[in-house]
Amino acid sequence: MGIARVLSEPFVVLGSSGVAIRTRLKGLSAGDEEVLRLVGKHLGSLASRDLKRRCAEGLQHSAQTWAQRKRALSAESSSRWAGSITKATHDQWALSRRAQLAHIQALEAGVRTIAHRLSLPVGEKGTKRAPGGYRSRQEWFAKTRRLRVLEDRLAAERADREAGRVRVVRGGKRLARNRHHLDQAQLTEAAWRQRWEASRWFLQADGESGKRFGNETIRLAPDGEVSIKLPAPLAYLANTGHGRYVLTGTVAFHHRSQEWADRVAAHRAVAYRIHLDTDRNRWYVTASWTIPPVKTVPLTQARAGGMIGVDTNADHLAAWRLDAHGNPVGAPRRFFFGLDGPATYRDAQVRHALVRLLHFAKRHGLSLAIEDLDFQAETTREKHGSRKRFRKLISGMPVSRLRARLVSMAAELGITIVAVDPAYTSQWGAQHWQKPLTSNKRATTRHDAAAVAIGRRALGHPIRRRAAPPPQHQSDAAGYRTAQAGPGAQGREETRPRIPGPRTRSMRAGCGANAGDQDAQHRSGRPAEHVQLMLRL
């Protein structure tokens, strides 16, 4: 029998440290759109060139090379545009390095799994903790070839990482591949070209505190006026002084508008990004800024009054409210969302489900308990073999998206999020809580029981319940309880202390399930037998 792994302690999730809001640029003239296209195309070519140089430097990057690249870009744009481009380049390179490390870890997991299964006899059954051998000799032979392929890929990725080489596609690898599969992507060549060029434009600028309205490059006034500092080669397009171009369209933020207006009026840093939605032929502007880290409450305070356990599933969130002792209260709640359709529809479904969950928590004034999930190692094809539907189910779960949105949205409502170790929550929840919580009027699912398990772990209570008492008339009619015991109750595994007093037939000496060693005395027979013998004498 395997040994259960050590579980990590629950912790309070930190709130978001940044804010981003988006709105549409309305009322643009044909001249405005042409200027935006020219500026985006010119700066995009500079960003592509700078990214190429940064990737060529690899691990040899230093502050001197950064300064050289920035000076070269400043001659063709401006110092502020050059700063924004180089910063975006470094962020993209660092993201590629993190993705490269994740890919190496996935390859290592695949190699370990295949090597383990190849070492077992063909047809040997696996366990809950380790897969068994392959089903046939043909599958065993095919996996030996795949093992060599994965080992070659792993060696190549490790060599790239040691040399500092990364593969980056400005505009996205998926969109680049769609060029060769236009029918599957439901795109024409002209539509793909337009989307590809727009994704490679560069129209974003970092904010600067102390400058007018918090940004000298892309400036948004409190009344919604938008002006752009033109690069040096396009300065002839300026329609106002100092090489700036003022758009005829205006901007009006609806979400966090007052917070944005306060920052602009105080000349605090605000970063802006302008982009074109080619499907709708609409221009949008995104404003972002950093905020102080949200002060998290202590874990003991988050547990006060109970908690709401939330189990994340492929199509819904299962939630159940628990009191401070870990007992389920009321009926389970389910918040459904659909993941079919375009990305905008899926995002809207996720947001709607999270809003309903947060309003449920706000109404009861409780914290939320979620699993600290990471399915990167679970989605590999070597982990679950031919269970393609299960792999697709796990891959389709928007775990990271749900977690990021939940943390940011909860911070706005003042709701605390507690993350717990996801190990055994579904298994132990179904084993210990699904049947007791099922009645004639309520059918409890495995997901509901998992929500109870998650909530109990966040509250610091064990998930597994006590064993049921013996049947009537075989022992005491009032056996020990199966519900959660209070914090002052005796432990389940420790030796029970001896309580002086008269003995009865229902509780004879030495008959307790967890009684201590009562035969430690150096005499023959049980101690109780000696007592009975002395009474007879």
C-alpha positions in Angstrom: 0.0 0.0 0.0 1.4 3.4 -1.0 2.1 6.2 1.4 0.0 9.4 1.1 2.1 12.3 0.2 2.6 15.2 2.6 -0.1 17.9 2.2 0.8 21.5 2.0 -0.8 23.9 4.5 -3.7 26.2 3.4 -2.7 29.8 2.7 -4.5 33.1 2.0 -4.1 34.1 -1.7 -2.6 37.5 -2.3 -4.7 40.0 -4.2 -3.9 41.4 -7.6 -1.2 44.1 -7.9 -2.4 45.8 -11.1 -5.6 47.1 -12.9 -6.4 47.1 -16.6 -9.5 48.6 -18.1 -10.5 48.8 -21.8 -12.9 50.9 -23.9 -13.5 51.7 -27.5 -12.0 54.5 -29.5 -15.1 56.1 -31.1 -15.4 58.8 -33.8 -12.1 58.2 -35.6 -11.7 59.6 -39.0 -10.1 57.9 -42.0 -7.0 60.0 -41.4 -6.8 59.0 -37.8 -7.0 55.3 -38.7 -4.3 55.7 -41.3 -2.0 57.5 -38.8 -2.5 54.7 -36.3 -1.7 52.1 -38.9 1.4 53.8 -40.0 2.7 54.3 -36.4 1.8 50.8 -35.4 3.5 49.3 -38.5 6.7 51.4 -38.0 7.0 50.6 -34.3 6.2 47.0 -34.9 9.1 46.6 -37.3 11.4 48.1 -34.7 10.0 45.8 -32.0 10.6 42.8 -34.3 14.2 43.9 -34.9 14.8 44.4 -31.2 13.4 41.1 -30.3 15.7 39.4 -32.8 18.7 41.1 -31.3 17.6 40.2 -27.8 17.2 36.5 -28.7 20.6 36.5 -30.4 22.2 37.8 -27.2 20.8 35.0 -25.1 22.4 34.7 -21.7 25.0 37.3 -22.7 22.6 40.1 -22.1 23.7 43.0 -19.9 22.9 46.6 -19.1 25.4 47.8 -21.7 23.8 45.8 -24.5 20.4 47.0 -23.4 21.5 50.6 -23.6 23.0 50.0 -27.0 19.7 48.6 -28.3 17.8 51.5 -26.8 20.0 54.1 -28.4 19.6 52.5 -31.8 15.8 52.5 -31.4 15.7 56.1 -30.1 17.2 57.4 -33.4 14.2 55.9 -35.3 11.5 56.7 -32.9 12.0 58.5 -29.5 13.6 57.7 -26.2 10.2 56.9 -24.6 9.1 54.7 -27.5 12.5 52.9 -27.3 12.0 52.3 -23.6 8.6 50.8 -24.1 9.8 48.5 -26.9 12.8 47.2 -25.0 10.8 46.6 -21.9 8.2 44.6 -23.9 11.0 42.7 -25.6 12.5 41.6 -22.2 9.0 40.6 -20.9 8.4 38.5 -24.0 11.9 36.8 -23.8 11.3 36.0 -20.1 7.9 34.6 -20.9 9.4 32.3 -23.5 12.0 31.1 -21.0 9.3 30.2 -18.5 7.4 28.4 -21.3 10.6 26.6 -22.3 11.1 25.4 -18.7 7.5 24.1 -18.5 8.0 22.2 -21.8 11.1 20.6 -20.4 9.3 19.5 -17.3 6.5 18.1 -19.4 9.0 16.1 -21.5 10.7 14.8 -18.4 7.4 13.6 -17.0 6.6 11.8 -20.2 10.0 10.1 -20.3 9.7 9.0 -16.7 6.2 7.6 -17.3 7.1 5.7 -20.5 10.3 4.3 -18.9 8.4 3.1 -15.9 5.7 1.4 -18.0 8.2 -0.2 -20.3 10.0 -1.7 -17.3 6.9 -3.7 -16.3 5.6 -6.9 -17.9 3.1 -6.5 -20.7 -0.4 -6.6 -19.3 0.4 -5.9 -15.7 -2.2 -3.9 -14.0 -1.4 -0.6 -12.4 -2.4 0.9 -9.1 -4.0 4.2 -8.1 -0.7 5.8 -7.7 1.3 4.3 -10.6 0.3 3.1 -14.1 0.8 -0.5 -15.1 2.4 -2.1 -18.1 1.3 -1.7 -21.7 -1.6 -3.8 -23.0 0.1 -5.5 -25.9 3.5 -6.1 -27.4 2.6 -3.8 -30.3 1.9 -0.9 -28.0 5.0 -1.7 -26.0 7.1 -1.5 -29.2 5.4 1.7 -30.3 6.2 3.3 -26.9 9.8 2.4 -27.2 10.0 4.4 -30.4 8.1 7.3 -28.8 10.5 7.2 -25.8 13.4 7.8 -28.2 11.6 10.7 -29.8 10.9 12.3 -26.5 14.4 11.8 -25.3 15.7 13.6 -28.4 13.3 16.5 -28.0 14.3 16.7 -24.3 18.0 16.8 -25.2 17.4 19.5 -27.7 15.4 21.6 -25.3 17.9 21.3 -22.6 20.7 22.3 -25.0 18.7 25.4 -26.0 18.1 26.4 -22.4 21.7 26.1 -21.5 22.6 28.2 -24.5 19.9 30.7 -23.8 18.0 30.1 -27.1 14.3 30.7 -27.2 11.7 30.5 -30.1 9.4 33.5 -30.2 6.8 34.4 -32.9 5.6 38.0 -32.8 1.9 37.7 -33.6 1.5 34.2 -32.1 2.5 30.7 -33.2 -1.2 29.7 -33.6 -1.9 32.5 -36.0 1.2 31.7 -37.9 0.2 28.1 -38.3 -3.3 29.1 -39.4 -1.7 30.5 -42.6 -1.3 26.9 -43.7 -4.7 25.8 -42.6 -7.0 28.6 -43.7 -10.0 26.3 -44.3 -9.9 24.9 -40.7 -9.4 28.4 -39.3 -12.3 29.7 -41.5 -10.2 32.5 -42.8 -9.5 33.9 -46.2 -5.9 34.8 -47.1 -6.8 38.5 -47.1 -8.5 38.2 -43.6 -5.5 36.3 -42.3 -3.1 38.8 -43.6 -5.0 41.7 -42.0 -5.1 39.9 -38.6 -1.5 39.0 -38.8 -0.3 42.5 -39.5 -2.5 44.0 -36.8 -1.1 41.5 -34.2 2.5 42.6 -35.0 1.9 46.3 -34.7 3.3 48.1 -31.6 1.1 50.8 -30.0 1.8 50.7 -26.3 3.6 53.1 -24.0 4.6 52.9 -20.3 3.4 55.5 -17.9 5.5 58.1 -16.1 4.6 59.6 -12.7 5.0 63.3 -12.6 4.5 63.8 -16.4 1.3 65.4 -17.7 -1.6 63.1 -17.3 0.8 60.3 -16.4 2.1 59.5 -19.9 4.0 61.5 -22.4 3.9 59.1 -25.3 0.2 58.2 -25.5 -1.7 60.9 -23.5 -5.3 60.7 -22.5 -6.8 63.9 -21.1 -9.6 63.8 -18.4 -12.1 65.0 -21.1 -11.2 61.9 -23.3 -8.9 63.6 -25.8 -6.2 61.2 -27.1 -2.9 62.4 -28.5 0.2 60.4 -29.6 3.8 61.4 -29.8 4.8 60.5 -33.4 8.1 58.7 -34.1 10.8 60.8 -35.7 10.3 59.4 -39.3 6.5 60.1 -39.1 6.8 63.6 -37.5 5.5 65.2 -40.7 2.0 63.8 -39.9 1.7 65.9 -36.7 -1.4 68.1 -36.5 -0.3 70.0 -33.3 3.0 71.2 -31.7 5.9 69.1 -30.4 5.4 66.4 -33.0 2.1 65.2 -31.6 -1.1 63.9 -33.4 -4.5 64.5 -31.7 -7.2 62.0 -32.7 -10.7 63.3 -33.5 -12.2 60.4 -31.5 -12.6 60.5 -27.8 -12.4 58.0 -25.0 -14.7 57.3 -22.1 -14.0 54.6 -19.6 -17.0 53.1 -17.8 -15.4 50.6 -15.5 -13.2 52.3 -12.8 -13.7 55.6 -14.5 -13.3 57.6 -11.3 -10.2 55.8 -10.3 -8.6 56.4 -13.7 -9.7 60.1 -13.6 -8.1 60.6 -10.1 -4.8 59.1 -11.4 -4.8 61.3 -14.5 -5.6 64.4 -12.6 -2.8 63.7 -10.1 -0.3 63.0 -13.0 0.3 59.4 -11.8 1.7 56.8 -14.2 -0.8 55.1 -16.5 0.2 52.8 -19.3 -1.9 52.6 -22.5 -2.2 50.2 -25.4 -4.1 50.8 -28.6 -5.0 47.8 -30.8 -7.4 47.0 -33.7 -10.0 44.3 -33.6 -9.9 43.2 -37.2 -13.1 41.1 -36.9 -15.2 44.0 -35.9 -13.0 46.7 -37.5 -12.9 48.6 -34.2 -10.1 50.4 -32.3 -9.7 49.9 -28.6 -7.5 51.5 -25.9 -6.5 49.7 -22.7 -5.3 51.6 -19.6 -3.4 49.9 -16.9 -1.6 50.8 -13.7 -0.2 49.2 -10.6 -2.0 49.3 -7.2 -0.6 48.6 -3.7 -0.8 44.9 -2.8 -4.1 44.1 -1.1 -3.7 43.5 2.6 -4.7 40.0 3.3 -6.3 39.0 6.5 -4.8 36.2 8.7 -5.9 32.7 8.1 -7.6 32.5 11.5 -9.7 35.5 10.7 -10.6 34.1 7.3 -11.8 30.9 9.0 -14.0 32.7 11.5 -17.7 31.9 11.0 -17.0 29.2 8.5 -16.1 29.0 4.8 -17.5 28.2 1.4 -15.7 25.3 -0.3 -15.6 25.5 -4.1 -14.8 22.6 -6.5 -13.7 23.5 -10.0 -15.1 21.4 -12.8 -15.2 21.4 -16.6 -18.6 23.1 -16.8 -19.6 24.4 -13.4 -18.4 25.4 -9.9 -19.7 23.3 -7.1 -20.0 25.2 -3.8 -21.1 24.3 -0.3 -21.3 26.5 2.8 -19.7 25.1 6.0 -19.8 26.4 9.5 -16.7 26.9 11.7 -16.7 23.2 12.8 -16.7 22.0 9.2 -20.3 20.9 9.0 -22.2 21.6 5.7 -25.0 24.2 6.1 -27.9 24.5 3.7 -28.0 23.0 0.2 -25.1 22.8 -2.3 -24.9 25.4 -5.0 -23.8 25.0 -8.6 -22.7 27.8 -10.9 -22.6 26.6 -14.5 -20.7 28.1 -17.4 -20.3 27.0 -21.0 -17.0 26.7 -22.8 -18.3 26.2 -26.4 -18.0 29.0 -28.9 -15.6 31.8 -29.4 -13.2 33.1 -26.8 -15.3 36.2 -26.0 -18.3 34.0 -25.2 -16.2 31.7 -23.0 -14.8 34.6 -21.1 -18.2 36.0 -20.5 -19.5 32.7 -19.2 -16.6 32.4 -16.8 -17.1 36.0 -15.5 -20.8 35.4 -15.1 -20.3 32.2 -13.0 -17.7 34.0 -10.8 -19.9 37.0 -10.2 -22.7 34.7 -9.0 -20.3 32.8 -6.7 -18.9 36.0 -5.2 -22.3 37.4 -4.6 -23.2 34.2 -2.8 -20.1 34.5 -0.6 -20.8 38.2 0.0 -24.3 37.6 1.0 -23.1 35.2 3.8 -20.0 37.2 4.6 -17.7 34.2 4.3 -14.3 33.5 2.6 -13.9 31.1 -0.3 -11.8 28.0 -0.3 -10.4 26.8 -3.7 -7.9 24.2 -4.8 -4.4 25.2 -5.8 -4.7 23.4 -9.1 -2.0 22.9 -11.7 -2.9 20.5 -14.5 0.4 20.9 -16.5 1.6 17.5 -15.5 -1.8 15.9 -15.8 -2.5 16.8 -19.5 0.3 14.8 -20.9 -0.7 11.9 -23.1 1.7 9.6 -21.2 -0.1 10.2 -17.9 -3.5 8.8 -18.9 -2.6 6.7 -22.0 -5.5 6.2 -24.4 -8.0 8.1 -22.2 -8.3 10.9 -24.8 -11.7 12.1 -23.5 -10.3 12.5 -20.0 -7.2 14.3 -21.2 -9.4 16.6 -23.3 -11.6 17.2 -20.3 -8.7 18.3 -18.1 -7.1 20.4 -20.8 -10.4 22.3 -21.4 -10.8 23.3 -17.7 -10.0 27.0 -17.5 -8.1 26.6 -14.2 -5.6 29.5 -14.5 -8.2 31.8 -16.0 -10.7 31.1 -13.3 -8.1 31.5 -10.5 -6.8 34.8 -11.9 -10.2 36.3 -12.4 -11.5 35.0 -9.1 -8.6 36.6 -7.2 -9.0 40.0 -8.9 -12.8 40.1 -8.6 -12.8 38.9 -5.0 -10.3 41.7 -4.0 -12.8 44.3 -5.3 -15.6 42.9 -3.1 -13.3 42.4 -0.1 -13.6 38.6 -0.1 -10.7 36.5 1.1 -9.5 33.5 -1.0 -7.9 30.5 0.8 -6.0 28.0 -1.4 -5.6 24.4 -0.3 -3.7 21.3 -1.5 -5.9 19.5 -4.1 -4.7 16.0 -3.1 -7.4 13.4 -2.4 -10.2 16.0 -2.1 -12.4 14.3 -4.7 -11.6 10.8 -3.5 -12.1 11.4 0.2 -15.1 13.7 -0.3 -16.9 10.9 -2.2 -15.8 8.3 0.3 -16.7 10.1 3.5 -19.3 12.8 2.6 -21.3 11.9 -0.5 -23.5 9.1 1.1 -24.1 10.8 4.5 -25.2 14.0 2.7 -27.6 12.2 0.3 -31.2 12.1 1.2 -34.6 11.4 -0.4 -34.9 15.0 -1.3 -31.3 15.8 -2.2 -28.9 13.9 -4.4 -25.3 14.8 -3.5 -22.8 14.5 -6.3 -19.1 13.8 -6.1 -18.4 17.4 -6.9 -20.6 18.6 -4.0 -18.8 16.2 -1.7 -15.4 17.5 -3.0 -16.5 21.1 -2.2 -17.1 19.9 1.4 -13.7 18.3 1.5 -12.0 21.5 0.2 -13.8 23.6 2.8 -12.9 21.4 5.7 -9.3 21.3 4.6 -9.3 25.1 4.5 -10.8 25.3 7.9 -8.1 23.0 9.3 -10.4 20.0 9.9 -9.7 16.5 8.7 -11.7 15.3 5.7 -12.0 11.7 6.7 -14.8 11.0 9.2 -14.9 8.6 12.1 -16.0 5.1 11.4 -19.6 4.3 12.0 -20.6 2.8 15.5 -21.4 -0.9 15.8 -25.1 -1.9 15.3 -27.6 -1.8 18.1 -27.4 -4.3 20.9 -23.9 -5.5 19.9 -22.4 -2.7 22.0 -23.7 0.4 23.5 -26.8 1.7 21.8 -25.3 5.2 21.9 -22.0 4.6 20.1 -19.5 7.3 19.4 -20.7 10.0 16.9 -19.8 10.0 13.3 -20.1 13.8 13.0 -17.3 16.2 13.4 -16.1 16.4 17.0 -15.4 19.7 18.7 -11.9 21.1 19.1 -11.7 19.9 22.7 -12.6 16.3 22.0 -10.2 13.4 22.5 -8.1 12.5 19.4 -9.0 9.5 17.4 -5.5 7.9 17.3 -4.2 8.7 20.7 -4.4 6.3 23.8 -7.5 7.0 25.8 -6.9 8.1 29.3 -8.1 5.8 32.1 -11.2 7.3 33.8 -11.6 6.0 37.4 -15.0 4.7 38.5 -17.1 1.5 38.6 -16.8 -0.8 35.6 -19.8 -2.0 33.7 -20.4 -4.8 31.3 -20.6 -2.4 28.4 -17.1 -1.0 29.0 -14.8 -3.7 30.6 -11.2 -3.1 31.3 -9.0 -3.6 28.2 -11.9 -3.6 25.7 -11.5 -0.1 24.3 -10.5 0.0 20.6 -7.7 2.4 21.4 -7.0 1.3 24.9 -3.4 1.4 26.1 -1.3 -1.6 26.9 -2.9 -3.0 30.1 -0.7 -6.1 30.1 2.5 -4.3 31.0 2.6 -5.8 34.5 4.9 -8.8 35.0 2.2 -11.4 35.9 0.3 -14.0 34.1 -3.1 -13.3 32.7 -4.9 -10.0 32.2 -5.0 -7.4 35.0 -8.8 -7.7 35.1 -8.5 -11.4 35.7 -6.4 -10.8 38.8 -9.0 -8.3 40.1 -11.8 -10.8 39.7 -9.7 -13.5 41.4 -9.0 -11.2 44.4 -12.7 -10.4 44.8 -13.6 -14.1 44.9 -11.0 -14.8 47.6 
